[in-house]
Amino acid sequence: MRQHQPDPAPGAEPERGFIVAVLGSRVDPDDELREFRELARTAGVEPVAELVQKRPRPDERTYVGKGKLGELERAFGESGAESLLVDGELSPAQQRRLEDGLGTRVVDRTQLILDIFAQHAVSAEGKLQVELAQLDYNLLRGLWQHLERLGGGVGTRGPGESQLETDRRLARRRVTVLRRRLKELSRQRSTRRKSRRRSQTPTVALAGYTNVGKSTLLNALTGAGASVDDRLFETLDPTTRSFEHEGRRYLVTDTVGFIRRLPHQLVEGFAATLEETLAADLVLHVVDASAAEEPMEAMLAAVEAVLAEVGADELPAQIVLNKIDAVDPLGRRRLANRFPGVPQVSARTGEGLDELQATVAARFAERFEPVRLLLPYEEGGKLAELYELGAPIDERTDRPDGVFVRARLSRADARRFAPYLVLEPDEASEGART
């Protein structure tokens, strides 16, 4: 059993939590619990002690074995903790027995993550998604009366908290209302995406493990001003901004960060950011370049698993190594050998961002073709249309018979402007011979 000295926190005193986990014999407890400790701190709980039991699977009745339960009760009483945090998903029976044995609030991994989401949701849609996920979780597990007697604290916060005092019938009615509202918001997002497709603007989604710097990268590329606090799940609501490279506009969307064992109901509940990933033309998989090899592999696998779960694993993807400013020259060479041709960038310092933009542009190069257009003055609206497309315009010259433009257009847009195409001199002569 490990004791922690809580870090002093400005303002309100953080809740004191005791972490317990059942892990396999080959698992390094320190590595396995590092993420869970960070989840706890993000939720406003300072871990003061830990207890790990090595066994193949948790006990069906009490999570930890019967003998370990007595040790846990003694250690918890000595720690001065206010809540028990379990790095696993508890059944309602396991949760009740632990609470009865310890006389305290018990919060499992899913509840802890839901609590963090409740604190970080900003938009109306994000709050609706949090409330729906909480209600679904509580109803599914039969925790309604169980949660009503717990009072406030970690695991009980958020928009769904007011619903804890209602009966199941009203809660299910609320779930129906929430699903209907979120479905309407999904239709609105679909309409916006169709508008983007009409403009043929390339869309890029940032995906990656939580806290790898996706929001910082979004800000560096686009000047978005998204929140970049050093907390897990800082971004819950999708933020879409744009950047230009060689006259062409590209949309970039930040998405919710992933973690190992992201609860399935959260994957379902947070369709807003995940839908934006599915609608992208390219997924930029952002990786923390400063992470050690094994944690990096685990993070890569976790992100790829969630992308596969939502059906985004078939989209074109590009790995980006962020936080390269924290890597020494030898480490950079090793990363270059391990990820050949992958951009190495620092969203914090700006290093490598120009190369990243060029890499993104190159992925869409085949989408556009060069054209020469002559737009009559009496059809000035066509020139405005061309600029609205965000098309790269390489040359514009005013002539007596109209505006001459060299641009690069998508194939669909090139067909729209076909009546105004001007052939190169050699193409014209070739056409006359045929």
C-alpha positions as CSV (number, residue, x, y, z in Angstrom):
1,M,0.0,0.0,0.0
2,R,1.4,3.4,-1.0
3,Q,0.9,6.7,0.8
4,H,0.8,10.1,-1.1
5,Q,1.4,13.5,0.2
6,P,-1.2,15.8,-1.4
7,D,0.1,18.8,-3.4
8,P,-1.1,22.1,-2.0
9,A,-3.9,23.4,-4.2
10,P,-4.8,27.1,-4.6
11,G,-8.3,28.0,-3.5
12,A,-10.6,25.2,-2.4
13,E,-9.0,22.2,-0.7
14,P,-9.2,19.2,-3.1
15,E,-11.1,16.1,-2.0
16,R,-8.9,13.3,-0.6
17,G,-9.1,10.1,-2.5
18,F,-7.9,6.5,-1.9
19,I,-7.1,4.6,-5.1
20,V,-7.6,0.8,-5.3
21,A,-7.0,-1.5,-8.4
22,V,-6.9,-5.1,-9.2
23,L,-4.1,-5.8,-11.7
24,G,-2.6,-8.7,-13.5
25,S,0.7,-10.1,-12.1
26,R,2.7,-8.9,-15.1
27,V,1.4,-5.3,-14.9
28,D,3.6,-2.5,-13.5
29,P,1.3,-0.8,-11.0
30,D,3.1,2.5,-11.3
31,D,2.7,2.7,-15.0
32,E,-0.8,1.4,-15.0
33,L,-2.1,3.8,-12.4
34,R,-0.3,6.9,-13.7
35,E,-3.2,7.8,-15.9
36,F,-5.8,7.1,-13.2
37,R,-4.0,9.4,-10.8
38,E,-4.1,12.2,-13.4
39,L,-7.8,11.5,-14.0
40,A,-8.4,11.8,-10.2
41,R,-6.5,15.2,-10.1
42,T,-8.4,16.4,-13.1
43,A,-11.7,15.6,-11.3
44,G,-10.5,17.7,-8.3
45,V,-9.4,14.7,-6.1
46,E,-5.9,14.4,-4.7
47,P,-4.8,10.8,-4.3
48,V,-3.5,10.3,-0.7
49,A,-2.9,6.5,-0.8
50,E,-3.1,3.4,-3.0
51,L,-3.7,-0.3,-2.7
52,V,-3.1,-2.8,-5.5
53,Q,-4.1,-6.4,-5.5
54,K,-2.4,-8.8,-8.0
55,R,-5.0,-11.3,-9.2
56,P,-6.3,-12.4,-12.7
57,R,-9.7,-10.8,-12.3
58,P,-11.6,-8.8,-9.6
59,D,-13.7,-10.6,-7.0
60,E,-17.3,-10.8,-8.2
61,R,-18.7,-9.7,-4.8
62,T,-16.3,-7.2,-3.4
63,Y,-13.9,-6.4,-6.3
64,V,-10.8,-7.1,-4.1
65,G,-10.6,-10.5,-2.4
66,K,-12.1,-11.2,1.0
67,G,-8.7,-11.0,2.8
68,K,-7.7,-7.9,0.9
69,L,-10.9,-6.2,1.8
70,G,-10.0,-6.2,5.5
71,E,-6.6,-4.7,4.6
72,L,-8.3,-2.1,2.5
73,E,-10.7,-1.1,5.3
74,R,-7.8,-0.6,7.7
75,A,-5.7,1.3,5.2
76,F,-8.6,3.5,4.2
77,G,-9.4,4.4,7.8
78,E,-5.8,5.4,8.4
79,S,-5.4,7.4,5.2
80,G,-7.9,10.2,6.1
81,A,-9.4,9.8,2.6
82,E,-12.9,11.0,1.8
83,S,-13.7,8.7,-1.1
84,L,-12.5,5.4,-2.7
85,L,-11.6,5.6,-6.4
86,V,-11.6,2.2,-8.2
87,D,-9.5,1.9,-11.4
88,G,-12.1,-0.5,-13.0
89,E,-15.8,-0.7,-13.7
90,L,-17.8,-1.9,-10.7
91,S,-21.1,-3.8,-10.7
92,P,-23.8,-2.3,-8.5
93,A,-23.3,-5.1,-6.1
94,Q,-19.6,-4.6,-5.8
95,Q,-20.1,-0.9,-5.3
96,R,-22.6,-1.3,-2.6
97,R,-20.5,-3.9,-0.7
98,L,-17.4,-1.6,-0.8
99,E,-19.5,1.4,0.4
100,D,-21.0,-0.6,3.2
101,G,-17.6,-2.0,4.3
102,L,-15.8,1.3,4.2
103,G,-18.7,3.6,5.0
104,T,-17.7,6.0,2.2
105,R,-18.5,7.0,-1.3
106,V,-17.1,4.7,-4.0
107,V,-16.4,5.9,-7.5
108,D,-15.4,3.7,-10.4
109,R,-13.4,4.6,-13.5
110,T,-16.5,5.4,-15.6
111,Q,-18.1,7.6,-12.9
112,L,-14.8,9.5,-12.5
113,I,-14.6,10.2,-16.2
114,L,-18.2,11.2,-16.4
115,D,-17.5,13.6,-13.5
116,I,-14.7,15.2,-15.5
117,F,-16.8,15.5,-18.5
118,A,-19.5,17.2,-16.4
119,Q,-17.0,19.8,-15.2
120,H,-15.6,20.5,-18.7
121,A,-18.7,20.6,-20.9
122,V,-19.2,24.2,-22.1
123,S,-21.6,24.2,-25.0
124,A,-25.3,23.4,-24.6
125,E,-24.7,20.3,-26.7
126,G,-21.8,19.2,-24.6
127,K,-23.9,19.5,-21.4
128,L,-26.8,17.6,-23.0
129,Q,-24.3,14.8,-23.9
130,V,-23.0,14.7,-20.4
131,E,-26.5,14.5,-18.9
132,L,-27.5,11.7,-21.3
133,A,-24.4,9.7,-20.5
134,Q,-24.9,10.0,-16.8
135,L,-28.6,9.1,-17.0
136,D,-27.9,6.1,-19.3
137,Y,-25.2,4.9,-16.9
138,N,-27.3,5.2,-13.8
139,L,-30.4,3.7,-15.3
140,L,-28.5,0.8,-16.9
141,R,-26.8,-0.1,-13.6
142,G,-29.8,0.4,-11.4
143,L,-27.9,3.0,-9.4
144,W,-30.8,5.5,-9.0
145,Q,-31.7,5.0,-5.4
146,H,-28.0,4.2,-4.6
147,L,-26.9,7.6,-5.9
148,E,-29.6,9.6,-4.3
149,R,-28.2,8.7,-0.8
150,L,-24.6,9.6,-1.6
151,G,-24.8,13.4,-1.5
152,G,-22.4,15.7,-3.4
153,G,-18.9,15.1,-4.5
154,V,-16.8,13.4,-7.1
155,G,-18.9,11.1,-9.3
156,T,-22.2,12.9,-8.6
157,R,-21.7,16.3,-10.3
158,G,-23.0,17.7,-13.5
159,P,-26.1,18.5,-15.4
160,G,-27.5,15.0,-14.6
161,E,-27.3,15.7,-10.8
162,S,-30.8,17.3,-10.6
163,Q,-32.3,14.2,-12.1
164,L,-31.0,12.0,-9.2
165,E,-34.1,13.1,-7.2
166,T,-36.6,12.0,-9.8
167,D,-38.0,8.5,-10.3
168,R,-37.0,6.2,-13.1
169,R,-40.0,7.0,-15.2
170,L,-39.2,10.7,-15.3
171,A,-35.6,9.9,-15.9
172,R,-36.4,7.7,-18.9
173,R,-38.6,10.5,-20.3
174,R,-35.7,12.9,-19.9
175,V,-33.5,10.5,-21.8
176,T,-36.0,10.5,-24.7
177,V,-36.0,14.3,-24.7
178,L,-32.2,14.5,-24.7
179,R,-31.9,12.0,-27.5
180,R,-34.4,14.0,-29.6
181,R,-32.5,17.3,-29.0
182,L,-29.1,15.7,-29.8
183,K,-30.5,14.2,-33.0
184,E,-31.7,17.6,-34.1
185,L,-28.2,19.1,-33.3
186,S,-26.7,16.2,-35.3
187,R,-28.9,17.1,-38.3
188,Q,-27.7,20.7,-38.0
189,R,-24.0,19.5,-38.0
190,S,-24.8,17.4,-41.1
191,T,-26.2,20.5,-42.8
192,R,-23.1,22.5,-42.0
193,R,-20.9,19.6,-43.3
194,K,-22.8,19.5,-46.6
195,S,-22.1,23.2,-47.0
196,R,-18.4,22.5,-46.5
197,R,-18.5,19.8,-49.1
198,R,-20.2,22.0,-51.6
199,S,-17.3,24.4,-51.2
200,Q,-14.8,21.5,-51.5
201,T,-12.9,22.8,-48.6
202,P,-10.6,20.0,-47.3
203,T,-11.4,19.1,-43.7
204,V,-8.8,17.7,-41.2
205,A,-9.7,16.2,-37.8
206,L,-7.1,16.2,-35.0
207,A,-7.3,13.0,-33.0
208,G,-5.0,11.7,-30.3
209,Y,-4.5,10.7,-26.8
210,T,-5.8,13.2,-24.2
211,N,-3.2,15.9,-23.3
212,V,-0.9,15.4,-26.3
213,G,-1.4,19.0,-27.3
214,K,-4.1,18.8,-30.0
215,S,-5.8,22.1,-28.9
216,T,-2.4,23.8,-28.7
217,L,-1.7,22.6,-32.3
218,L,-5.1,23.8,-33.4
219,N,-4.3,27.3,-32.0
220,A,-0.8,27.3,-33.6
221,L,-2.2,26.3,-37.0
222,T,-5.3,28.5,-37.1
223,G,-5.1,31.0,-34.2
224,A,-8.3,29.4,-32.8
225,G,-7.9,30.5,-29.2
226,A,-9.1,27.1,-27.9
227,S,-8.5,26.3,-24.2
228,V,-5.2,24.6,-23.6
229,D,-5.2,24.1,-19.8
230,D,-3.0,21.1,-18.8
231,R,-6.0,18.8,-17.9
232,L,-7.3,15.6,-19.3
233,F,-10.3,15.9,-21.5
234,E,-9.9,19.7,-21.7
235,T,-11.7,19.6,-25.1
236,L,-15.2,18.1,-25.2
237,D,-16.9,20.3,-27.8
238,P,-15.7,20.2,-31.4
239,T,-13.9,23.4,-32.5
240,T,-13.4,24.0,-36.2
241,R,-11.1,26.7,-37.6
242,S,-9.2,27.2,-40.8
243,F,-5.7,28.0,-42.1
244,E,-4.4,28.9,-45.6
245,H,-1.5,27.4,-47.4
246,E,-0.4,28.8,-50.8
247,G,-3.8,30.5,-51.1
248,R,-5.9,27.3,-50.4
249,R,-8.1,27.1,-47.3
250,Y,-8.2,24.0,-45.0
251,L,-10.5,23.4,-42.1
252,V,-9.2,21.8,-38.9
253,T,-11.4,20.3,-36.2
254,D,-10.2,19.5,-32.6
255,T,-11.8,16.5,-31.0
256,V,-12.1,14.9,-27.6
257,G,-8.9,13.2,-26.4
258,F,-8.8,9.4,-26.0
259,I,-7.6,7.3,-23.2
260,R,-7.1,3.6,-22.5
261,R,-10.4,1.8,-21.8
262,L,-12.6,4.8,-22.7
263,P,-16.0,3.7,-21.6
264,H,-18.3,2.6,-24.5
265,Q,-21.2,4.8,-23.4
266,L,-18.9,7.8,-23.6
267,V,-17.9,6.8,-27.2
268,E,-21.6,6.7,-28.0
269,G,-22.6,9.8,-26.0
270,F,-20.0,12.1,-27.4
271,A,-21.0,11.8,-31.0
272,A,-20.4,15.5,-31.7
273,T,-16.7,15.4,-31.8
274,L,-16.5,11.8,-33.1
275,E,-18.9,12.7,-36.0
276,E,-16.5,15.5,-36.9
277,T,-13.8,12.9,-37.2
278,L,-15.9,10.7,-39.4
279,A,-16.7,13.6,-41.7
280,A,-13.1,14.6,-42.1
281,D,-11.1,14.0,-45.3
282,L,-7.9,13.4,-43.3
283,V,-7.2,12.4,-39.7
284,L,-4.1,14.0,-38.1
285,H,-3.2,11.5,-35.3
286,V,-1.2,13.7,-32.9
287,V,1.3,11.8,-30.8
288,D,3.4,13.1,-27.8
289,A,6.9,12.8,-29.1
290,S,8.4,13.2,-25.6
291,A,6.7,10.0,-24.3
292,A,8.7,6.9,-23.6
293,E,8.5,4.1,-26.1
294,E,6.1,1.8,-24.2
295,P,3.6,4.5,-23.1
296,M,3.7,5.9,-26.7
297,E,2.8,2.4,-28.1
298,A,-0.1,2.2,-25.6
299,M,-1.4,5.6,-26.5
300,L,-1.2,4.8,-30.2
301,A,-3.1,1.6,-29.7
302,A,-5.8,3.3,-27.6
303,V,-6.5,5.9,-30.2
304,E,-6.5,3.4,-33.0
305,A,-9.0,1.3,-31.1
306,V,-11.5,4.1,-30.5
307,L,-11.1,5.2,-34.2
308,A,-11.9,1.7,-35.2
309,E,-14.9,1.6,-32.8
310,V,-16.5,4.6,-34.4
311,G,-15.6,3.5,-38.0
312,A,-13.0,6.2,-38.6
313,D,-10.1,3.7,-39.1
314,E,-10.7,3.6,-42.8
315,L,-10.1,7.3,-43.3
316,P,-6.8,8.5,-44.6
317,A,-4.5,9.3,-41.6
318,Q,-1.3,11.1,-40.9
319,I,0.7,10.8,-37.7
320,V,2.2,14.0,-36.3
321,L,4.8,14.0,-33.6
322,N,4.1,17.0,-31.3
323,K,6.1,18.4,-28.4
324,I,9.4,17.8,-30.3
325,D,10.9,20.7,-28.4
326,A,11.1,18.4,-25.4
327,V,13.2,15.8,-27.3
328,D,17.0,15.9,-27.6
329,P,18.8,15.4,-31.0
330,L,19.4,11.7,-30.4
331,G,15.7,11.1,-29.5
332,R,14.7,13.0,-32.7
333,R,16.9,10.7,-34.8
334,R,15.4,7.7,-33.2
335,L,11.9,9.0,-33.9
336,A,12.8,9.7,-37.5
337,N,13.9,6.1,-37.9
338,R,10.8,4.8,-36.1
339,F,8.4,7.1,-38.0
340,P,10.0,7.8,-41.3
341,G,8.6,10.8,-43.1
342,V,6.4,11.8,-40.2
343,P,6.3,15.6,-39.4
344,Q,8.0,16.5,-36.1
345,V,6.5,19.7,-34.7
346,S,6.2,21.8,-31.6
347,A,2.8,23.5,-31.3
348,R,4.3,25.5,-28.4
349,T,7.3,27.0,-30.2
350,G,6.0,26.8,-33.8
351,E,8.8,24.5,-35.0
352,G,7.8,22.4,-38.0
353,L,4.4,24.0,-38.5
354,D,5.2,25.2,-42.0
355,E,6.2,21.6,-43.0
356,L,3.1,20.2,-41.4
357,Q,0.9,22.6,-43.4
358,A,2.8,21.6,-46.6
359,T,2.2,17.9,-45.7
360,V,-1.5,18.5,-45.3
361,A,-1.6,20.4,-48.6
362,A,0.2,17.6,-50.4
363,R,-2.4,15.0,-49.2
364,F,-5.0,17.0,-51.1
365,A,-2.9,18.0,-54.2
366,E,-4.6,15.5,-56.5
367,R,-8.0,16.9,-55.6
368,F,-7.3,20.1,-57.5
369,E,-6.4,20.9,-61.1
370,P,-5.0,24.1,-62.7
371,V,-7.4,26.1,-64.8
372,R,-7.3,29.3,-66.9
373,L,-10.6,31.2,-66.9
374,L,-11.9,34.4,-68.6
375,L,-14.8,35.8,-66.6
376,P,-16.8,38.5,-68.5
377,Y,-17.4,41.7,-66.6
378,E,-21.2,41.4,-67.0
379,E,-21.0,38.2,-65.0
380,G,-19.1,39.6,-62.0
381,G,-20.9,37.3,-59.7
382,K,-18.8,34.4,-61.0
383,L,-15.6,36.0,-59.8
384,A,-17.2,36.4,-56.3
385,E,-18.2,32.7,-56.4
386,L,-14.6,31.8,-57.2
387,Y,-13.3,33.7,-54.2
388,E,-16.0,32.1,-52.0
389,L,-14.7,28.7,-52.9
390,G,-11.4,29.6,-51.2
391,A,-9.6,28.4,-54.3
392,P,-5.9,29.2,-54.8
393,I,-5.8,32.0,-57.3
394,D,-2.3,32.2,-58.8
395,E,-3.0,35.1,-61.1
396,R,-5.6,37.7,-61.9
397,T,-5.4,40.1,-64.8
398,D,-8.1,42.6,-65.9
399,R,-8.5,42.5,-69.7
400,P,-10.7,44.4,-72.1
401,D,-13.0,41.4,-72.5
402,G,-13.1,40.3,-68.8
403,V,-11.0,39.1,-65.9
404,F,-8.4,36.5,-66.7
405,V,-7.7,34.1,-63.7
406,R,-5.3,31.2,-63.2
407,A,-6.6,29.1,-60.3
408,R,-6.7,25.5,-59.0
409,L,-10.1,24.0,-58.6
410,S,-11.6,20.7,-57.6
411,R,-12.8,18.6,-60.5
412,A,-16.4,19.4,-59.5
413,D,-15.8,23.1,-59.5
414,A,-13.8,23.0,-62.7
415,R,-16.9,21.5,-64.4
416,R,-19.0,24.4,-63.0
417,F,-16.7,26.9,-64.6
418,A,-16.2,25.0,-67.8
419,P,-17.9,27.7,-70.0
420,Y,-15.2,30.1,-69.0
421,L,-12.2,27.9,-69.6
422,V,-9.4,29.3,-71.8
423,L,-7.1,26.9,-73.5
424,E,-3.4,27.3,-73.5
425,P,-2.1,28.3,-77.0
426,D,-0.7,24.8,-77.7
427,E,-4.0,23.2,-76.6
428,A,-5.9,25.5,-78.9
429,S,-3.7,24.7,-81.9
430,E,-4.0,21.0,-81.1
431,G,-7.8,21.3,-80.9
432,A,-7.8,23.1,-84.3
433,R,-5.8,20.3,-86.0
434,T,-8.2,17.6,-84.6
